[in-house]
């Protein structure tokens, strides 16, 4: 039953896309009196429905509370996750807990890792979508909870605007080792500007992970439709202002100044 539920959730975006496409090309009879304008009105209606659907999906993907349940007994970790786990092990990371089933939509399998010396977490996700997608990232939390730095290779991971204090580095198409190198360089750059990362450990992973979701949810609820529009645009274009190292990002200096001033205040 649970597997069927996952499949329905995975197919939902495709079903909605087909329905909106049908509405766009075959406007309802109620719009016929508008003549040629009916297609324009139908297009605007489709756009509004699409934004509303994206907002609903984002709300479902930011649950409160977020559940992290160990994988059911007998469920195997996908081979691509194990391969990334081995590469993280070679970089000095250790597991920060068991493999988890994350209660988001679509649901995902998560492997958590931590590097105590470098003050960084790494998470490896595999979505339960059709087809499944595997992504990874590195996260460090700034001292005094001022914000966090996240480094990733997948632009889609930065489609949702970051919560206040959230800094990102997106290295499109880069390998795990290259993204890790960029993350460490980003931490050095922040440290040189009086924004060091705080210590992390396996014991703090779950609380830190849930706290990051709570902050993201709070930011989304403050402006759900605006957030949905930005997310939709970034997902459609594959573009993000957070591409590349922090040092090269337009607006990074202003963001850092806000973090420093906010901390002093």
Residue pairs with C-beta under 8 A, 6 or more apart in sequence:
6 106
6 107
6 128
7 130
9 105
9 106
9 107
9 128
10 106
10 128
10 129
10 130
11 130
13 57
14 130
16 53
20 46
20 49
20 50
23 42
23 45
23 46
23 49
24 39
24 42
24 43
24 46
27 38
27 39
27 41
27 42
28 42
31 38
31 41
31 42
32 38
34 41
50 232
51 225
51 228
51 229
51 232
52 228
54 228
54 231
54 232
55 224
55 225
55 227
55 228
57 105
58 160
58 220
58 224
58 227
58 228
58 231
59 220
59 221
59 224
60 104
60 105
61 104
61 105
62 104
62 213
62 216
62 217
62 220
63 103
63 104
63 213
63 217
64 214
64 217
65 210
66 102
66 103
66 104
66 209
66 210
66 213
66 214
67 102
67 103
68 97
68 100
68 101
68 102
68 103
68 110
68 206
68 209
68 210
69 100
69 101
69 103
70 98
70 99
70 100
70 101
71 77
71 98
71 99
71 100
71 101
71 109
72 101
77 99
77 109
77 111
78 109
78 126
78 132
78 134
80 126
80 134
81 99
81 109
81 111
81 124
81 126
81 134
84 111
84 124
84 134
84 136
84 176
85 95
85 111
85 113
85 124
87 176
87 177
88 113
88 122
88 124
88 176
91 115
91 176
91 177
91 180
92 115
92 117
92 118
93 113
93 114
93 115
93 122
94 113
94 114
94 115
94 116
94 202
95 111
95 112
95 113
95 114
95 202
96 112
96 113
96 114
96 121
96 201
96 202
96 205
97 112
97 202
97 205
97 206
99 109
99 110
99 111
100 109
100 110
100 111
100 112
101 107
101 108
101 109
101 110
102 108
102 109
102 110
102 125
106 127
106 128
106 129
107 127
107 128
108 125
108 126
108 127
108 128
109 125
109 126
109 128
110 123
110 124
110 125
111 123
111 124
112 121
112 122
112 123
112 202
112 205
112 209
113 121
113 122
113 123
113 124
114 120
114 121
114 122
114 200
114 201
114 202
114 205
115 121
115 122
116 199
116 200
116 201
118 140
118 184
118 187
119 140
119 141
119 187
119 197
119 198
119 199
119 200
120 138
120 139
120 140
120 183
120 187
120 197
120 200
121 138
121 139
121 140
121 200
121 205
121 208
121 209
122 136
122 137
122 138
122 139
122 180
123 136
123 137
123 139
123 209
124 134
124 135
124 136
125 134
125 135
125 136
126 132
126 133
126 134
127 133
127 134
127 135
135 152
135 153
135 154
135 156
135 157
136 152
136 153
136 176
136 179
137 150
137 151
137 152
137 157
137 179
138 150
138 151
138 152
138 179
138 180
138 183
139 148
139 149
139 150
139 151
139 212
140 148
140 149
140 183
140 187
140 197
140 200
141 147
141 148
141 197
141 198
141 200
141 208
142 148
142 149
142 165
142 190
142 195
142 196
142 197
142 198
142 259
143 195
143 196
143 197
143 198
144 198
144 263
145 198
146 165
146 195
146 259
146 262
146 263
147 164
147 165
147 166
147 167
147 195
147 259
148 165
148 166
148 167
148 212
149 167
149 168
149 169
149 183
149 186
149 187
149 190
149 197
149 246
150 162
150 166
150 167
150 168
150 169
151 168
151 169
151 170
151 171
151 179
151 180
151 182
151 183
151 186
152 158
152 168
152 169
152 170
152 171
152 179
153 170
153 171
153 172
153 173
153 174
153 175
153 176
153 178
153 179
154 170
154 172
155 170
155 172
155 234
155 238
155 239
155 240
155 243
156 235
156 238
157 170
158 168
158 170
158 234
158 240
158 242
159 231
159 234
159 235
159 240
160 216
160 220
160 227
160 231
161 219
161 227
161 230
161 231
162 168
162 216
162 219
162 242
163 212
163 215
163 216
163 218
163 219
164 215
164 219
165 215
165 259
165 262
166 215
166 216
167 186
167 190
167 242
167 246
167 252
167 255
167 256
168 240
168 242
169 182
169 183
169 186
169 242
169 244
169 245
169 246
169 249
170 240
170 242
170 243
170 244
171 178
171 179
171 182
171 243
171 244
172 243
174 182
182 245
185 245
186 245
186 246
186 247
187 196
187 197
189 245
189 246
189 247
190 196
190 197
190 246
190 256
191 197
193 256
193 260
194 260
195 256
195 259
195 260
200 208
219 227
220 227
234 240
241 249
241 250
241 251
242 249
243 249
246 252
